[in-house]
Amino acid sequence: MTVGTRSRSGTVAAALCGVLLLGGCASAGGSAEARRPAASTPPEPTPPATAPLATAPPVAAPAVQRTLGVEPARIAAPAMGLDEPLIGLGIQADGAMEVPVDYDDVGWFSGGGRPGGSGRTVIAGHVDSRSGPAVFFRLDELAPGDDVVVTGVDGSEHRYRVTAAEAHPKADFPTARVFGATLEEELVLVTCSGEYDRTVGRYEDNLVVFASPA
């Protein structure tokens, strides 16, 4: 896959993932993933004055139900040498997704989907720091067919297979594909990529890896 070049010198400036700077992220996939449609209760029929002929009651179309899944606790991706615990990431005051404070932390967006449930489980990490490579430095080594395992807080293992790895300019980040609501289960991994722009202090692109249940 083509993800662009990185500057890997020891003086490389710390980079925050560009998705994590998009104000539209929260509105595209935040609480919408976690909400479940409210169940409606049909009104009780009024008893008729005389007994009617027996008729079949109307049958309502079954409502599409979202499954919640389990809170993720750990992620492992052998192809990139990753095996790390997960921390929860919320939404900042400006509407953007939070980023891990520690460059060695991997975080999951708690406003989105969860493993084993409906929606996209979004997991993000830094590519590097001022001192060198960070936890998602090797994310560009994942390719279609590679396996990723997410372990839930209940010990359950959820296996995914990479389907695509794409680099996108930050100005053209696929917000709907990453944070948009869906009934399908999907895993999305995000970090920075491309050239580092020292004038603005961030990378020009994002690397987005998509994976489906194996």
Order of alpha helices (4+ residues) and beta strands (2+ residues): alpha-beta-beta-beta-beta-beta-beta-beta-beta-alpha-beta-beta
